[in-house]
């Protein structure tokens, strides 16, 4: 059973590897090619016709729009890969923002039931007589065995429809006033003051580590490093039934997020970090949902003391004759009734997306109350997803459901804004293409900026590894994301570049710049064509200028160095790190630092951390390894942590802390580290590295490091491997 569940997550990775071929990249000197849209734009009738290529109903994707614009343009191309050079400007009525539909609240559970039934009826109506007859026969076959357990099914249905939780207003923040998890986070968060779920967090003088179904507490008090306590990451006196993935800590409360395929539920376990070093289990709550897992993204956030968790769920069954429907529901404790946490005035749908089958839900929970209480917002949209959280809102991207008749005929995708303040009204924008992952988003100065690809499949499971096609940037005023669905006009896009198919796509917003490029995929396989070099660009949103940066490596990671950036990737068997200055008239790639025979040891964003000491100075750590197949090895084997000094954006190596072999004696649920197991840690004025089962402290000298302490923080903890584990308890849905 456990092996089956492991493969249910691993299968997308295996499919992603199919057809991948290795290739060698050719290097070049670092320089910048300025691709200036303003310098080559024609503000004439020809330019106007090119603007409307994107608005043309037949140009339903970014790729078609780019081709149309390239065909219409006769201006010389400064670089072969740059197809579109002029800025799309609002010059005609066709470039004005338009309202496609209102975003309306469902208002009641009955309205949602009616919505689901209408989808099923349209699916049935679209079938041919033979298809309808075959579908009905399959439904009757499935119905037979279900009748054998009709009592259990009625009980399960009754718990869903029983007394619903009363609609709650957002809970007050009861977190101690002098504690803030986000402002002093040791996690490489995307957005300042929005803490993301990870495998290690700081609380006071302690580090809390989530490792293979256990919570470990390591004290750093009195300049030491010692294990202070540990506990199972699940309720006591139970057999583990979930994958335990994400940890968040706020003051003396720790939260562990897990998912169970047996229960089809997300599990959140709450613990108290006691003064004596103990980790005391408080309670659990369960959310019926689909799996939140993403190889790139994180499902949980902590914003100003509020626990925010994203869970998707398909409300309609594949069987169109099925009369029941499913909803995310919450239960506190391992027994009792599931209750729907919705005030249906906070569940939204648009008439322009009436065949939406997935309810994307954002839960807001007060984790410091004696009993956890949650409120929820939801939006009905397509099944694909990307989840991004700013300081003001949660954003969900999706595209139409191609399994529905209306979805097959729709063009464009949806970016939905769910304000963190539930007094504000959600809204949506319809856009061409889609984001690759959460790093495509940036909310600032009253607008949402998103980097789009023609085939951006979102970041569910391993979908982010398979994006392709042209790249564009879209700017959406936040005012257009309130109460209505707005169709993003041509003037809101800047067409950037047509990227070749193959290779992983990485992007990151740093200030007003969106940096993006291609490299090896997450599993160490090179998907670029033979002889094809990688591409690396910087797009400046303030004046819509595109710059091509010449680098010698593939782009596998882009990270901020304060107000500047760092590009990381391999050129053959050499790991190359290239700093990029972003404070000049044009972005400038500085001299790279090369590590022969090395590669990234972690692909997740949290495998990196930068501590600044000046505008262009600081120290950073990154997970590295001496083998080049490290992308998939991060699931099972620990990597090293290498440290580097940044002085006026010049890089120098300080040294590497070596990891040791990872055993399997503490694999409580699974021996796969789905969220990695290696992290550089900058805690106050101390430097540490989490590497599998060990925590290591180092003293950094100007050009070297000295290992100060190393502990096996899990030594002596008894557990079982996944292969030996008993069948886990099923979380009852009765």
VEXLO-374537 format. One line per 8 residues: their letters; for each residue x, y, z of C-alpha. Coordinates in steps of 0.2 Angstrom, whole numbers, plus 2048, in hexadecimal, padded with zeros to 3 digits. Example, Ala and Ser with C-alpha at 12.3 -4.5 7.8 and 13.67 -1.06 7.14 Angstrom:
residues 2
as	83E:7EA:827 ~ 844:7FB:824
END
This chain:
residues 734
xxxxxxxx	800:800:800 ~ 80E:80C:805 ~ 818:808:7F5 ~ 808:80C:7EB ~ 806:81D:7F4 ~ 818:821:7F1 ~ 817:81E:7DE ~ 807:829:7DD
xxxxxxxx	812:837:7E1 ~ 822:831:7D8 ~ 819:82C:7C8 ~ 819:83E:7C1 ~ 82B:83F:7C4 ~ 82E:82F:7BA ~ 824:836:7AC ~ 82D:846:7AC
xxxxxxxx	83D:83C:7AA ~ 837:833:79A ~ 83F:83A:78B ~ 84C:844:793 ~ 85D:845:78B ~ 86D:84B:791 ~ 876:859:788 ~ 886:864:78B
xxxxxxxx	884:877:78C ~ 890:883:784 ~ 896:891:78F ~ 898:8A3:78A ~ 89F:8B3:792 ~ 892:8BC:79E ~ 88B:8CB:796 ~ 87A:8D3:793
xxxxxxxx	870:8D5:783 ~ 864:8E3:784 ~ 854:8DE:77C ~ 84B:8EF:77C ~ 839:8EF:778 ~ 837:901:778 ~ 845:904:76C ~ 83E:8F8:75F
xxxxxxxx	82B:8FC:761 ~ 821:903:753 ~ 813:90E:759 ~ 80A:90E:749 ~ 7FC:904:740 ~ 808:8F5:73F ~ 80B:8F5:751 ~ 7F9:8F7:755
xxxxxxxx	7F5:8E7:74A ~ 803:8DE:754 ~ 7FB:8E3:764 ~ 7EA:8DB:75F ~ 7F3:8CB:75A ~ 7F1:8C7:76D ~ 7DF:8CD:76D ~ 7DB:8C2:75E
xxxxxxxx	7CF:8B4:764 ~ 7D9:8A8:759 ~ 7E9:8AD:763 ~ 7E3:8A3:772 ~ 7F4:8A0:779 ~ 804:8AA:77C ~ 80D:89F:76F ~ 800:8A4:761
xxxxxxxx	801:8B6:766 ~ 814:8B6:765 ~ 814:8AE:754 ~ 807:8BA:74D ~ 811:8C9:754 ~ 821:8C2:74C ~ 819:8BF:73B ~ 813:8D1:73C
xxxxxxxx	823:8D9:741 ~ 831:8DE:734 ~ 83D:8E6:740 ~ 84E:8DD:742 ~ 850:8D1:750 ~ 85F:8D5:75B ~ 85F:8C3:762 ~ 859:8B3:75A
xxxxxxxx	84F:8AD:769 ~ 846:8BE:76C ~ 836:8BE:761 ~ 82C:8CC:768 ~ 834:8DC:76B ~ 827:8EA:76D ~ 81D:8EE:77C ~ 80A:8EB:77B
xxxxxxxx	802:8FC:77F ~ 7F0:901:782 ~ 7ED:90C:773 ~ 7DC:906:76D ~ 7CB:901:775 ~ 7D0:8EF:772 ~ 7DE:8F1:77E ~ 7D3:8F6:78C
xxxxxxxx	7CF:8EB:79B ~ 7BE:8E3:79A ~ 7B3:8D9:7A6 ~ 7AF:8C8:7A1 ~ 7A4:8C3:7AF ~ 7A0:8C7:7C1 ~ 7A8:8BC:7CF ~ 799:8B7:7DA
xxxxxxxx	797:8AE:7EA ~ 78E:89E:7EA ~ 784:8A3:7F9 ~ 77F:891:7FE ~ 784:87F:7FE ~ 775:87C:7F3 ~ 77C:887:7E6 ~ 78C:87E:7E5
xxxxxxxx	782:86D:7E4 ~ 778:875:7D5 ~ 789:87A:7CD ~ 790:869:7CE ~ 780:861:7C8 ~ 780:86D:7B9 ~ 792:868:7B4 ~ 78D:855:7B4
xxxxxxxx	77D:859:7AA ~ 788:862:79D ~ 794:854:79C ~ 787:847:799 ~ 77E:852:78C ~ 78F:853:783 ~ 790:840:781 ~ 78A:836:772
xxxxxxxx	77C:829:775 ~ 789:81B:776 ~ 795:825:782 ~ 786:829:78D ~ 780:817:78D ~ 792:810:791 ~ 794:81E:79F ~ 784:819:7A7
xxxxxxxx	789:807:7A7 ~ 79A:80B:7AF ~ 791:815:7BC ~ 785:807:7C1 ~ 793:7FB:7C2 ~ 79C:806:7CF ~ 78C:809:7D8 ~ 78A:7F6:7DC
xxxxxxxx	798:7F4:7E8 ~ 794:805:7F0 ~ 783:7FE:7F5 ~ 78C:7F1:800 ~ 792:7FF:80B ~ 783:80B:809 ~ 782:80D:81C ~ 794:813:81D
xxxxxxxx	791:81E:80E ~ 782:826:815 ~ 78B:829:825 ~ 799:832:81C ~ 78D:83C:812 ~ 784:841:822 ~ 793:847:82A ~ 796:853:81B
xxxxxxxx	785:859:81B ~ 782:85A:82E ~ 783:86B:837 ~ 78F:876:82F ~ 79C:880:838 ~ 795:891:83B ~ 79D:89E:82F ~ 7AC:8A6:838
xxxxxxxx	7B4:8B7:837 ~ 7C7:8B7:835 ~ 7CE:8B2:846 ~ 7D7:8BF:850 ~ 7EA:8BE:851 ~ 7EE:8B7:862 ~ 800:8B4:85F ~ 80C:8BB:86C
xxxxxxxx	80F:8CD:867 ~ 822:8CC:868 ~ 823:8BD:85C ~ 823:8BC:84A ~ 827:8AD:840 ~ 829:8B6:82F ~ 834:8C4:833 ~ 842:8BA:83A
xxxxxxxx	83F:8AA:82F ~ 84E:89F:82B ~ 844:899:81C ~ 848:8A0:80A ~ 836:8A7:808 ~ 830:8AE:7F8 ~ 827:8BD:800 ~ 82D:8C7:80F
xxxxxxxx	822:8C3:81E ~ 81A:8B5:816 ~ 821:8A5:81E ~ 820:895:814 ~ 81F:883:81A ~ 830:87A:81B ~ 839:86C:824 ~ 842:877:831
xxxxxxxx	83D:887:83A ~ 843:891:849 ~ 83B:894:859 ~ 844:89E:866 ~ 854:896:86A ~ 84F:886:861 ~ 84E:87E:850 ~ 83F:873:84C
xxxxxxxx	842:866:83F ~ 835:85B:835 ~ 83D:84B:830 ~ 835:83C:829 ~ 826:83C:834 ~ 82F:843:844 ~ 831:854:84C ~ 842:858:853
xxxxxxxx	846:866:85E ~ 858:86C:85F ~ 85E:879:86B ~ 86B:886:866 ~ 86B:88E:877 ~ 87B:893:880 ~ 884:891:870 ~ 881:87F:86F
xxxxxxxx	879:872:863 ~ 86F:864:86C ~ 85F:85B:869 ~ 852:861:876 ~ 843:856:872 ~ 83A:84D:864 ~ 828:846:861 ~ 81F:83E:853
xxxxxxxx	818:84A:846 ~ 807:842:848 ~ 7FB:83F:856 ~ 801:833:863 ~ 7FC:821:865 ~ 7F8:820:853 ~ 801:818:844 ~ 806:825:837
xxxxxxxx	7FB:826:828 ~ 801:836:81E ~ 810:83E:816 ~ 816:84C:822 ~ 81D:859:817 ~ 81C:86B:81E ~ 820:873:82E ~ 81B:885:834
xxxxxxxx	81F:88C:845 ~ 818:89C:84D ~ 81E:8A0:85F ~ 81C:890:869 ~ 810:887:85D ~ 816:87B:84F ~ 80B:875:841 ~ 80E:866:836
xxxxxxxx	805:863:825 ~ 803:852:81E ~ 7F8:849:811 ~ 7F0:838:811 ~ 7EA:82F:802 ~ 7E1:823:80C ~ 7D6:830:814 ~ 7D7:83C:805
xxxxxxxx	7DA:84A:812 ~ 7E7:857:817 ~ 7ED:855:829 ~ 7F3:863:834 ~ 7FA:85F:845 ~ 7FD:86C:852 ~ 80B:86B:85F ~ 810:876:86E
xxxxxxxx	822:879:870 ~ 824:878:883 ~ 831:882:88D ~ 83A:872:893 ~ 83E:86D:881 ~ 82F:861:87F ~ 824:861:870 ~ 812:85E:876
xxxxxxxx	805:859:86A ~ 7F5:864:86B ~ 7E9:85E:85D ~ 7E6:85B:84B ~ 7DA:861:83E ~ 7D6:859:82D ~ 7D1:860:81D ~ 7C9:855:80F
xxxxxxxx	7D2:85A:800 ~ 7DD:854:7F1 ~ 7F0:854:7F3 ~ 7F8:865:7F5 ~ 809:85E:7F0 ~ 814:868:7E4 ~ 826:865:7E0 ~ 829:878:7E0
xxxxxxxx	81C:880:7EB ~ 816:87F:7FD ~ 804:87D:803 ~ 806:887:813 ~ 80A:899:818 ~ 80A:8A3:828 ~ 805:8B5:825 ~ 804:8C1:835
xxxxxxxx	801:8B2:840 ~ 7F3:8AB:835 ~ 7F6:899:82F ~ 7F1:898:81C ~ 7F0:888:813 ~ 7EB:884:801 ~ 7E1:874:7FD ~ 7D9:870:7EC
xxxxxxxx	7CB:864:7EA ~ 7C1:85E:7DB ~ 7AF:860:7E0 ~ 7A8:856:7D1 ~ 7AB:843:7CF ~ 7B1:83C:7BE ~ 7A1:832:7BE ~ 794:83F:7B7
xxxxxxxx	786:835:7BE ~ 78C:836:7D0 ~ 780:841:7DA ~ 78B:844:7E9 ~ 799:851:7E8 ~ 7A8:854:7F3 ~ 7AD:864:7FD ~ 7BC:868:807
xxxxxxxx	7B7:865:819 ~ 7C0:868:82A ~ 7C0:85D:839 ~ 7C9:861:849 ~ 7CF:850:851 ~ 7CF:83E:84B ~ 7BD:83B:84D ~ 7AD:845:84B
xxxxxxxx	7A4:84D:83D ~ 7AD:856:82F ~ 7A6:868:82D ~ 7A7:873:81E ~ 7B0:883:823 ~ 7A8:88E:816 ~ 79D:89D:817 ~ 796:89B:806
xxxxxxxx	798:8AE:803 ~ 7AA:8AA:802 ~ 7A9:89C:7F5 ~ 7AA:8A4:7E4 ~ 7A6:89F:7D2 ~ 7A5:8A8:7C2 ~ 798:8A6:7B4 ~ 7A7:8A7:7A8
xxxxxxxx	7AE:897:7AF ~ 79E:88D:7B3 ~ 7A6:87C:7B0 ~ 7B3:87E:7BD ~ 7B5:86E:7C7 ~ 7C2:871:7D4 ~ 7BF:87B:7E4 ~ 7CF:884:7E8
xxxxxxxx	7CE:887:7FB ~ 7D9:893:806 ~ 7D7:88F:818 ~ 7DB:89D:825 ~ 7DD:895:837 ~ 7E0:89C:848 ~ 7EE:891:84E ~ 7F0:899:860
xxxxxxxx	7DE:896:865 ~ 7DA:888:872 ~ 7D1:880:864 ~ 7D6:883:852 ~ 7C9:88C:848 ~ 7CA:88F:835 ~ 7C0:899:828 ~ 7C2:896:816
xxxxxxxx	7C1:89E:805 ~ 7BF:895:7F5 ~ 7BD:897:7E2 ~ 7B7:88B:7D5 ~ 7C3:88A:7C7 ~ 7CD:87D:7BC ~ 7D7:86F:7C3 ~ 7E9:875:7BF
xxxxxxxx	7F0:881:7CC ~ 7FE:88D:7D3 ~ 7FC:894:7E4 ~ 805:8A5:7E9 ~ 803:8AF:7F9 ~ 807:8C1:7FB ~ 805:8CC:80B ~ 7F3:8D0:805
xxxxxxxx	7EC:8C1:7FC ~ 7ED:8AF:7F6 ~ 7ED:8AD:7E3 ~ 7E8:89D:7DA ~ 7EB:89A:7C8 ~ 7E2:88D:7BE ~ 7DD:889:7AC ~ 7CC:882:7A5
xxxxxxxx	7C8:870:7A8 ~ 7CB:867:797 ~ 7C0:859:79D ~ 7B0:863:79C ~ 7A8:869:78C ~ 7A9:87B:790 ~ 7BB:87A:796 ~ 7C1:872:785
xxxxxxxx	7BA:882:77D ~ 7C2:88F:788 ~ 7D1:899:785 ~ 7DC:8A1:792 ~ 7DE:89D:7A5 ~ 7DA:8A5:7B5 ~ 7E3:8AE:7C3 ~ 7D8:8B0:7D2
xxxxxxxx	7DB:8BB:7E1 ~ 7D5:8B6:7F2 ~ 7D8:8C5:7FE ~ 7DF:8BF:80F ~ 7D2:8CC:816 ~ 7C1:8C3:813 ~ 7B9:8D4:813 ~ 7C0:8D7:802
xxxxxxxx	7B9:8CF:7F2 ~ 7C2:8C3:7E8 ~ 7C5:8C5:7D5 ~ 7CD:8BD:7C6 ~ 7D6:8C1:7B6 ~ 7D5:8B7:7A6 ~ 7E7:8B5:79F ~ 7EF:8AC:790
xxxxxxxx	7FC:89F:795 ~ 800:89A:7A7 ~ 80D:89C:7B5 ~ 81A:88E:7B8 ~ 81A:88F:7CB ~ 817:89C:7D9 ~ 827:8A5:7D5 ~ 81F:8AC:7C5
xxxxxxxx	814:8B7:7D0 ~ 819:8C8:7D8 ~ 80C:8D4:7E0 ~ 812:8E6:7E3 ~ 80D:8F8:7E1 ~ 7FB:8F4:7DE ~ 7FD:8E7:7D1 ~ 800:8D5:7CE
xxxxxxxx	80E:8D0:7C2 ~ 80F:8BF:7BB ~ 81B:8B6:7AF ~ 812:8AA:7A4 ~ 816:89C:798 ~ 80C:897:789 ~ 80B:885:791 ~ 80C:889:7A3
xxxxxxxx	804:87A:7AC ~ 805:880:7BE ~ 80F:878:7CC ~ 803:86A:7D2 ~ 80E:85A:7D5 ~ 81C:85B:7C8 ~ 813:866:7BB ~ 81F:874:7BC
xxxxxxxx	82C:869:7B4 ~ 823:869:7A3 ~ 820:87B:79F ~ 824:881:78D ~ 821:88E:780 ~ 822:8A1:77F ~ 824:8AC:78F ~ 81A:8BC:792
xxxxxxxx	818:8C8:7A1 ~ 807:8CE:7A6 ~ 803:8DC:7B2 ~ 7F2:8DC:7BA ~ 7EC:8EB:7C5 ~ 7E5:8E4:7D6 ~ 7D5:8EF:7D3 ~ 7D1:8E3:7C4
xxxxxxxx	7D2:8D4:7D0 ~ 7C3:8D9:7DB ~ 7B1:8D3:7D8 ~ 7B3:8D0:7C5 ~ 7BC:8C5:7B9 ~ 7C6:8D0:7AE ~ 7CD:8CB:79D ~ 7DF:8D1:79C
xxxxxxxx	7E1:8DC:78C ~ 7F0:8DC:781 ~ 7F6:8EB:789 ~ 7F9:8E2:79A ~ 806:8D6:792 ~ 818:8D7:78D ~ 81D:8CA:781 ~ 82E:8C4:785
xxxxxxxx	836:8B5:77D ~ 832:8A4:775 ~ 83C:897:77F ~ 840:887:777 ~ 837:877:77D ~ 841:86D:78A ~ 84A:871:79A ~ 843:877:7AA
xxxxxxxx	83D:889:7AB ~ 842:893:7BA ~ 83D:8A5:7BF ~ 83D:8B1:7CD ~ 838:8C3:7D0 ~ 845:8CE:7D8 ~ 83F:8DF:7DB ~ 839:8E6:7CA
xxxxxxxx	842:8D8:7C0 ~ 83B:8C7:7BB ~ 84A:8BC:7B8 ~ 847:8AC:7AE ~ 850:89E:7A5 ~ 851:88C:7A1 ~ 85C:87E:7A7 ~ 85C:86B:7AD
xxxxxxxx	84C:865:7B4 ~ 84A:861:7C6 ~ 851:84F:7C5 ~ 862:853:7BD ~ 85D:84F:7AB ~ 861:85B:79D ~ 852:85E:792 ~ 85A:86B:787
xxxxxxxx	85D:866:775 ~ 86E:861:770 ~ 87A:870:76D ~ 86D:87C:774 ~ 873:888:781 ~ 868:88E:790 ~ 860:89F:790 ~ 85F:8AC:79E
xxxxxxxx	855:8BC:79E ~ 851:8CA:7A9 ~ 841:8D4:7A6 ~ 83F:8E5:7AE ~ 82C:8E8:7B1 ~ 82E:8FB:7B4 ~ 832:8FF:7A2 ~ 82E:8EE:79A
xxxxxxxx	840:8EB:794 ~ 847:8D9:791 ~ 85A:8D5:793 ~ 862:8C5:78F ~ 870:8C0:79A ~ 87E:8B5:793 ~ 883:8A8:7A0 ~ 88C:898:79E
xxxxxxxx	880:88D:7A8 ~ 86F:886:7A7 ~ 863:890:7B3 ~ 85D:884:7C0 ~ 85A:890:7CF ~ 858:8A3:7D0 ~ 859:8AB:7E1 ~ 85A:8BD:7E8
xxxxxxxx	86A:8C4:7EF ~ 861:8D2:7F8 ~ 85D:8DE:7E9 ~ 867:8D4:7DD ~ 866:8C2:7D7 ~ 870:8B1:7D5 ~ 86E:8A5:7C7 ~ 873:893:7CB
xxxxxxxx	875:884:7BF ~ 880:878:7B7 ~ 88B:879:7A8 ~ 88F:867:7A5 ~ 896:860:7B6 ~ 89A:871:7BD ~ 88F:87B:7C8 ~ 88F:88D:7C3
xxxxxxxx	889:89C:7CE ~ 886:8AC:7C5 ~ 882:8BC:7CF ~ 877:8C9:7C6 ~ 877:8DC:7CA ~ 866:8E4:7C9 ~ 86A:8F6:7CF ~ 871:8FD:7BE
xxxxxxxx	86A:903:7AE ~ 86A:8F1:7A8 ~ 86C:8E1:7B1 ~ 87E:8DA:7B1 ~ 884:8C9:7B4 ~ 894:8C8:7BE ~ 8A2:8BC:7BD ~ 89C:8AA:7C2
xxxxxxxx	8A2:89F:7CF ~ 8A5:88D:7C9 ~ 8A5:87D:7D3 ~ 8AC:86E:7CA ~ 8A3:85D:7CC ~ 894:865:7D6 ~ 882:867:7D3 ~ 873:86E:7DD
xxxxxxxx	86E:862:7EB ~ 85C:869:7ED ~ 850:870:7E0 ~ 844:878:7EC ~ 846:88A:7F0 ~ 849:887:802 ~ 85A:87E:7FF ~ 861:890:7FE
xxxxxxxx	863:89F:80A ~ 86C:8B0:808 ~ 870:8BB:817 ~ 875:8CD:812 ~ 882:8D8:81A ~ 881:8E6:80E ~ 879:8EC:7FD ~ 884:8E0:7F3
xxxxxxxx	88B:8D5:801 ~ 887:8C6:80B ~ 888:8B4:80D ~ 87E:8A6:806 ~ 87C:893:808 ~ 876:887:7FB ~ 873:874:7FB ~ 880:86C:7EF
xxxxxxxx	886:85A:7EB ~ 894:851:7E2 ~ 888:847:7D7 ~ 87F:84E:7C9 ~ 86F:844:7CB ~ 86B:84D:7DB ~ 85A:853:7D6 ~ 851:843:7D9
xxxxxxxx	85E:83E:7E7 ~ 857:84C:7F2 ~ 848:841:7F5 ~ 853:834:7FE ~ 865:83A:801 ~ 86C:849:80A ~ 876:856:801 ~ 885:861:806
xxxxxxxx	883:874:80A ~ 88F:880:802 ~ 892:892:808 ~ 897:8A1:7FE ~ 89C:8B3:802 ~ 895:8C1:7F8 ~ 8A0:8D1:7F7 ~ 89A:8DE:7EB
xxxxxxxx	891:8D0:7E2 ~ 8A2:8C7:7DF ~ 8A0:8B5:7E5 ~ 8AD:8AB:7EF ~ 8AC:899:7F6 ~ 8AC:898:809 ~ 8AB:885:80A ~ 89F:876:80B
xxxxxxxx	898:86C:819 ~ 897:85A:814 ~ 888:84F:817 ~ 889:83D:81C ~ 87F:82E:816 ~ 86C:82E:81B ~ 866:81F:823 ~ 854:818:822
xxxxxxxx	851:814:835 ~ 846:823:838 ~ 83A:821:829 ~ 82A:822:832 ~ 81F:824:823 ~ 82A:825:813 ~ 83C:825:810 ~ 83A:832:802
xxxxxxxx	83D:844:807 ~ 830:84C:7FC ~ 835:85E:802 ~ 848:85A:803 ~ 853:859:812 ~ 861:865:810 ~ 860:878:816 ~ 86D:885:819
xxxxxxxx	868:88E:829 ~ 86D:8A0:82F ~ 867:8A2:841 ~ 86B:8B2:849 ~ 87E:8B3:847 ~ 881:8A0:845 ~ 882:896:836 ~ 87B:884:835
xxxxxxxx	877:877:828 ~ 869:86A:829 ~ 86E:85A:81F ~ 863:84B:820 ~ 865:844:832 ~ 872:850:837 ~ 873:863:83D ~ 884:86B:83B
xxxxxxxx	88A:87C:841 ~ 899:884:838 ~ 8A3:894:83C ~ 8A6:89E:82C ~ 8B7:8A6:829 ~ 8BA:8B3:81B ~ 8C0:8A5:80F ~ 8BC:895:818
xxxxxxxx	8B1:88C:825 ~ 8B4:882:834 ~ 8A8:874:83A ~ 8A3:878:84C ~ 896:86B:851 ~ 88D:85D:849 ~ 87F:853:850 ~ 873:845:84B
xxxxxxxx	864:84D:851 ~ 85A:83D:84F ~ 866:831:858 ~ 85D:823:862 ~ 84C:827:85B ~ 843:816:857 ~ 838:815:848 ~ 834:80A:839
xxxxxxxx	837:80A:827 ~ 829:80C:81B ~ 82B:7FA:815 ~ 829:7F4:827 ~ 81B:7FF:82C ~ 80A:7F8:831 ~ 7FB:7FD:827 ~ 7F8:80F:82D
xxxxxx	7E8:815:836 ~ 7DB:81C:82A ~ 7D4:82C:82F ~ 7C2:828:830 ~ 7B6:832:825 ~ 7A7:82D:82E
END
